[in-house]
Amino acid sequence: MAQAALFTVLLSGAPPDRARLSQLLCKIHGVLPDEGAKLARASWGVIGERFDEDAAASAAQACAAAGLAAVIVPSALSSKIPAPLPAEKICFSPEGLECHARAVVLRVPWEAVYIAAAAPVRTEVFHPGVEAVKSGGVAGALGSIALGMTLTGLPIPVSFGAKKQEKREASVSAETEFLLDIFAGSAGPRLRVAAGNFDYSCLGAKKTYSSQANFRELALMVAAGARGAAKNAGLSAMVESRPLSGLGYNSAEDYERELRRLFLLHVPDSNTHHWR
């Protein structure tokens, strides 16, 4: 028996303020305001995923009633999003960019870039617990005896079995990673720059000792070259010199959800329905 098709509902325009979006999501998903606020913070323009056909149509109609344009796309299209290919070095030219990634050189004309995105992404890093033994051991003990005899002429008694156990509990710390993604070509790669692992020599005289400043300059160069590409909230804020702190990329999932929306809006498909 064939499995029923599932659909994703997206806002085709810029998401509204979170209070308005929260009210809409409460109505569509039948949740209380607190839960609606959580959904709004993590939505990034994705109203809902894996709806059946009737639920998708109902959600899109609710968007239209709220004055927001919505698009329904098959959820299966999400599997077509290319995986990120780490870029180690990029060279710019008026025609496009040349990317060095994993010993492969890719040449991408500017007109082929359809999404350019950048963001400070908050990630959680797990630090496993460590149980260490602090002791000078035999070598340390013999060294202590030799030093004692040098200074006093008498050996210093040392317990060879004395050891101190030190245990560090596992912990999780929050870190911010700056990411830049470039989608190019109908079936092309998704190039990804991670700020801390990139050769910024392409900046020339604009290169500084600050990786964040270098990353921002790189992102602005990509935005200037790929004028026709869709831009995410993070890159748009950089172009407009707005602060990035309030954008709310609280996890890698947030960033990927925003990229998924931009990608699905780009993918042409005869089953896509627009609601206004």
MIPA-849497 format. One record per residue (C-alpha): residue number from 0; x, y, z; residue in three letters; chain. Coordinates in steps of 0.001 Angstrom, whole numbers, plus 500000, padded with zeros to 6 digits. Layout:
BEGIN
 lumkol      u      v      w tordren vexlo
    NUM      X      Y      Z     ALA     A
...
# end
This chain:
BEGIN
 lumkol      u      v      w tordren vexlo
      0 500000 500000 500000     MET     A
      1 501447 503340 498935     ALA     A
      2 502247 505777 501712     GLN     A
      3 500201 508986 501684     ALA     A
      4 502056 512056 500477     ALA     A
      5 503140 514563 503113     LEU     A
      6 503531 518303 502679     PHE     A
      7 505427 521258 504133     THR     A
      8 503919 524731 504481     VAL     A
      9 506296 527698 504133     LEU     A
     10 505952 531453 504221     LEU     A
     11 507091 532728 500839     SER     A
     12 507862 536198 502163     GLY     A
     13 509791 537435 505178     ALA     A
     14 508400 536037 508461     PRO     A
     15 506370 538541 510526     PRO     A
     16 507256 539595 514055     ASP     A
     17 507227 536767 516558     ARG     A
     18 504086 537869 518402     ALA     A
     19 502043 537765 515196     ARG     A
     20 503659 534501 514110     LEU     A
     21 503008 532961 517528     SER     A
     22 499277 533729 517250     GLN     A
     23 499174 532141 513810     LEU     A
     24 501004 528992 514946     LEU     A
     25 498721 528652 517985     CYS     A
     26 495732 528615 515633     LYS     A
     27 497278 526179 513136     ILE     A
     28 498757 523709 515634     HIS     A
     29 496126 524086 518358     GLY     A
     30 498589 524946 521130     VAL     A
     31 498641 527381 524039     LEU     A
     32 500445 530763 523777     PRO     A
     33 503588 529570 525592     ASP     A
     34 504038 526703 523154     GLU     A
     35 503161 528980 520240     GLY     A
     36 505928 531358 521303     ALA     A
     37 508423 528465 521321     LYS     A
     38 507308 527381 517857     LEU     A
     39 507640 530951 516587     ALA     A
     40 511220 531248 517864     ARG     A
     41 512220 528082 516007     ALA     A
     42 510041 528542 512912     SER     A
     43 512240 530571 510551     TRP     A
     44 509306 530793 508145     GLY     A
     45 508496 527076 508249     VAL     A
     46 504845 526868 509343     ILE     A
     47 504743 523096 509534     GLY     A
     48 506258 519954 508071     GLU     A
     49 504884 516507 507215     ARG     A
     50 501249 517612 507069     PHE     A
     51 498714 515503 505223     ASP     A
     52 497071 517229 502260     GLU     A
     53 494038 518558 504143     ASP     A
     54 496090 519857 507092     ALA     A
     55 498524 521564 504719     ALA     A
     56 495691 523280 502855     ALA     A
     57 494105 524383 506133     SER     A
     58 497409 525806 507402     ALA     A
     59 498008 527685 504145     ALA     A
     60 494482 529136 504284     GLN     A
     61 495126 530314 507861     ALA     A
     62 498290 532056 506642     CYS     A
     63 496346 533754 503849     ALA     A
     64 493671 534876 506305     ALA     A
     65 496443 536456 508405     ALA     A
     66 497686 538346 505347     GLY     A
     67 500742 536139 504784     LEU     A
     68 501618 534432 501500     ALA     A
     69 502245 530704 501920     ALA     A
     70 503529 527890 499744     VAL     A
     71 502810 524169 500001     ILE     A
     72 505573 521827 498802     VAL     A
     73 505994 518049 499039     PRO     A
     74 508000 517206 502158     SER     A
     75 509964 514663 500121     ALA     A
     76 511770 517543 498400     LEU     A
     77 513720 518108 501630     SER     A
     78 515852 515070 500768     SER     A
     79 517209 516937 497734     LYS     A
     80 519001 519565 499815     ILE     A
     81 522728 519115 499104     PRO     A
     82 524965 518315 502054     ALA     A
     83 527510 521015 502960     PRO     A
     84 530950 520700 501375     LEU     A
     85 533618 522337 503594     PRO     A
     86 535440 525102 501736     ALA     A
     87 539059 525718 502675     GLU     A
     88 539853 528601 500348     LYS     A
     89 537914 530850 497950     ILE     A
     90 539227 533087 495163     CYS     A
     91 536984 535867 493834     PHE     A
     92 536663 537308 490352     SER     A
     93 534073 539524 488600     PRO     A
     94 532689 536375 486940     GLU     A
     95 532333 534227 490037     GLY     A
     96 534302 532349 492645     LEU     A
     97 536784 529501 492681     GLU     A
     98 536479 527243 495698     CYS     A
     99 539073 524807 497023     HIS     A
    100 537377 522011 498950     ALA     A
    101 538854 518615 499830     ARG     A
    102 541497 518754 497086     ALA     A
    103 538792 519646 494536     VAL     A
    104 538592 523000 492779     VAL     A
    105 535079 524182 491902     LEU     A
    106 534356 527193 489702     ARG     A
    107 530989 528826 490305     VAL     A
    108 529669 531744 488213     PRO     A
    109 527808 534370 490216     TRP     A
    110 524590 533855 488271     GLU     A
    111 524530 530202 489377     ALA     A
    112 524379 531122 493088     VAL     A
    113 520742 530993 494202     TYR     A
    114 521148 531095 498016     ILE     A
    115 523791 532885 500087     ALA     A
    116 523456 532543 503843     ALA     A
    117 525532 533387 506898     ALA     A
    118 524894 533292 510622     ALA     A
    119 526410 533091 514094     PRO     A
    120 525178 529649 515138     VAL     A
    121 525085 528683 518794     ARG     A
    122 526277 525140 519337     THR     A
    123 526651 522968 522410     GLU     A
    124 529988 521212 522901     VAL     A
    125 530099 518111 525096     PHE     A
    126 533171 517673 527285     HIS     A
    127 533439 514085 528584     PRO     A
    128 534374 513455 532193     GLY     A
    129 538016 512660 532905     VAL     A
    130 539414 510668 535782     GLU     A
    131 543080 511528 536211     ALA     A
    132 545709 510216 538601     VAL     A
    133 548056 512841 539978     LYS     A
    134 551294 511344 541153     SER     A
    135 554975 511787 540565     GLY     A
    136 555241 508018 540045     GLY     A
    137 558525 506181 540374     VAL     A
    138 560448 508644 538214     ALA     A
    139 559123 511599 540197     GLY     A
    140 559929 509917 543489     ALA     A
    141 563491 509108 542452     LEU     A
    142 563902 512720 541348     GLY     A
    143 562778 513899 544770     SER     A
    144 565290 511563 546463     ILE     A
    145 568122 512807 544251     ALA     A
    146 567230 516443 544961     LEU     A
    147 567060 515789 548696     GLY     A
    148 570441 514111 548719     MET     A
    149 571963 516984 546747     THR     A
    150 570692 519566 549191     LEU     A
    151 571078 517729 552496     THR     A
    152 573131 514636 551838     GLY     A
    153 570248 512550 553224     LEU     A
    154 567581 510756 551255     PRO     A
    155 564012 511988 551666     ILE     A
    156 561530 509214 552365     PRO     A
    157 558951 508978 549597     VAL     A
    158 555889 506762 549414     SER     A
    159 555883 505202 545961     PHE     A
    160 552285 504137 546299     GLY     A
    161 550861 507554 547168     ALA     A
    162 548481 508700 544435     LYS     A
    163 545828 511361 544276     LYS     A
    164 542657 510725 542310     GLN     A
    165 541167 513727 540516     GLU     A
    166 537828 513433 538732     LYS     A
    167 536307 515979 536368     ARG     A
    168 532600 515613 535641     GLU     A
    169 531232 515675 532107     ALA     A
    170 529966 519105 531062     SER     A
    171 528397 520974 528162     VAL     A
    172 529469 524437 527075     SER     A
    173 527842 526823 524595     ALA     A
    174 529941 528173 521756     GLU     A
    175 529166 530322 518730     THR     A
    176 530307 529240 515287     GLU     A
    177 530072 531532 512265     PHE     A
    178 528919 529682 509140     LEU     A
    179 528567 530786 505517     LEU     A
    180 526686 528644 502973     ASP     A
    181 526620 529106 499198     ILE     A
    182 524129 527120 497093     PHE     A
    183 524947 527033 493393     ALA     A
    184 523549 525346 490280     GLY     A
    185 520373 523308 489976     SER     A
    186 522224 520155 491051     ALA     A
    187 525382 521807 492314     GLY     A
    188 527071 521691 495703     PRO     A
    189 526456 523608 498881     ARG     A
    190 529748 525211 499832     LEU     A
    191 530251 525902 503534     ARG     A
    192 532772 528159 505217     VAL     A
    193 533368 527699 508954     ALA     A
    194 534956 530889 510280     ALA     A
    195 537624 529187 512360     GLY     A
    196 538819 526822 509648     ASN     A
    197 539309 528933 506543     PHE     A
    198 542124 530610 504605     ASP     A
    199 541263 534323 504434     TYR     A
    200 544086 535257 502072     SER     A
    201 541424 536119 499486     CYS     A
    202 540706 539293 501503     LEU     A
    203 544112 540737 500633     GLY     A
    204 544737 544021 502430     ALA     A
    205 541351 543775 504163     LYS     A
    206 542447 540729 506152     LYS     A
    207 542788 541392 509897     THR     A
    208 543771 539452 512999     TYR     A
    209 540097 538977 513907     SER     A
    210 538442 535863 512497     SER     A
    211 534998 537403 513037     GLN     A
    212 535927 540571 511135     ALA     A
    213 537440 538459 508355     ASN     A
    214 534322 536308 508212     PHE     A
    215 532036 539332 507936     ARG     A
    216 534150 540792 505133     GLU     A
    217 534057 537458 503296     LEU     A
    218 530269 537254 503691     ALA     A
    219 529860 540787 502328     LEU     A
    220 531994 539913 499296     MET     A
    221 529790 536902 498580     VAL     A
    222 526637 538994 499002     ALA     A
    223 527978 541651 496632     ALA     A
    224 528867 539084 493975     GLY     A
    225 525699 536987 494233     ALA     A
    226 523271 539883 493865     ARG     A
    227 520451 537735 492539     GLY     A
    228 520654 535091 495253     ALA     A
    229 518166 534737 498096     ALA     A
    230 519752 535812 501373     LYS     A
    231 518954 534604 504850     ASN     A
    232 518309 536785 507887     ALA     A
    233 521923 536617 509072     GLY     A
    234 523524 537717 505804     LEU     A
    235 520877 540402 505309     SER     A
    236 521716 541793 508757     ALA     A
    237 525425 541876 507862     MET     A
    238 524736 543695 504586     VAL     A
    239 522575 546240 506407     GLU     A
    240 525106 546601 509286     SER     A
    241 522522 545484 511835     ARG     A
    242 523506 543654 515053     PRO     A
    243 523533 539864 514920     LEU     A
    244 522954 539203 518609     SER     A
    245 519152 539257 518433     GLY     A
    246 518696 537025 515397     LEU     A
    247 518161 533911 517502     GLY     A
    248 520200 531152 515875     TYR     A
    249 520125 529117 519065     ASN     A
    250 521108 525837 517454     SER     A
    251 522363 524306 514243     ALA     A
    252 518788 523076 513710     GLU     A
    253 517558 526691 513558     ASP     A
    254 520042 527551 510833     TYR     A
    255 519313 524383 508862     GLU     A
    256 515560 524998 509088     ARG     A
    257 516001 528474 507604     GLU     A
    258 518192 527062 504821     LEU     A
    259 515632 524322 504184     ARG     A
    260 512912 526935 503697     ARG     A
    261 515020 528964 501256     LEU     A
    262 515940 525810 499341     PHE     A
    263 512353 524537 499107     LEU     A
    264 511179 527937 497894     LEU     A
    265 513799 527726 495145     HIS     A
    266 513088 524165 493982     VAL     A
    267 510668 524231 491031     PRO     A
    268 508005 521539 491244     ASP     A
    269 504652 521094 489545     SER     A
    270 503099 520062 492879     ASN     A
    271 503921 523376 494551     THR     A
    272 500856 525450 495467     HIS     A
    273 500854 529146 496332     HIS     A
    274 498373 530707 498730     TRP     A
    275 497908 534443 499031     ARG     A
# end
